[in-house]
Amino acid sequence: MLRRRLLVAFDFDHTMVEENSDIVARKLIHVDLIPEKVRRLYQTSGWTQYMAEVFKLLYKNKVKKEMILGAMHNLTPTPNMQELLKVLKVEGHETIIISDSNSVFIEEWLQHKNLQECVKHVFTNPASFDEKGLLSIQPYQDQNWCDLSTRNLCKGYILETYLKERQTEGESFDAVVYVGDGQNDLCPALKLKENDFVFPRAGFQLENSLKDSTFQGKLAAKVYIWTSADEIRNNLESVL
């Protein structure tokens, strides 16, 4: 596909899969079973703490581990995404995921789709089931330096740190590609350089943010809007 070696970083929800994995899990119980004090956590304590309480409610309402994992198995890949991941692997590029979902959801989906070998590393909020089947989640980090990001996860910091680590390991890339959809994908997009590429999904917040005059002067990477992963592949082939 490509002669140059790329680092390709993907978001997960609404980018690699059509749905928001957290919302899919939350829908395993009726909305009326979520108390108002839990719903308010999203505004006061952040999404990760909110989901931690949702997972406790799932357990309390006898939603089994197998039901949660089964819901992740049913997440729908975005058009031609599976094929793109396989091609990137075959062509020798490096793929990572940077997501505000959690490790259980993402790794379960990758394994179910036989895509785990296509992704070198997943950066997300760590999660695990205990012996009783209760799913717990922890924030990936506690950051206060990036106003564009949530407190628990700065994707731009993760991307920059990973590139530095790979450089110390003797690995280099001719370009970085970032594929995302949401507002929290703006920070890593703005970290990219002139020879890099950002692919915002059509009709989602990242596309609108990149068009905002506030960020126009800060954006160095080339922008290509996508609706299908085939467009990502074809655009990269045409420019590289």
Salt bridges, closest charged atoms under 4 A:
ASP11 OD1 - LYS155 NZ 2.92
GLU18 OE1 - ARG201 NH2 2.72
ASP32 OD2 - HIS30 ND1 3.49
GLU36 OE1 - ARG39 NH1 3.98
GLU53 OE2 - LYS56 NZ 3.17
GLU94 OE1 - ARG5 NH2 3.20
GLU94 OE1 - ARG166 NH2 2.81
GLU108 OE2 - HIS73 NE2 2.65
ASP142 OD1 - ARG151 NE 2.54
GLU160 OE1 - LYS191 NZ 3.82
GLU169 OE1 - ARG166 NH1 2.53
GLU171 OE1 - ARG5 NH1 2.94
ASP185 OD1 - LYS155 NZ 2.79
GLU207 OE2 - LYS211 NZ 2.96
GLU237 OE2 - ARG233 NE 3.64
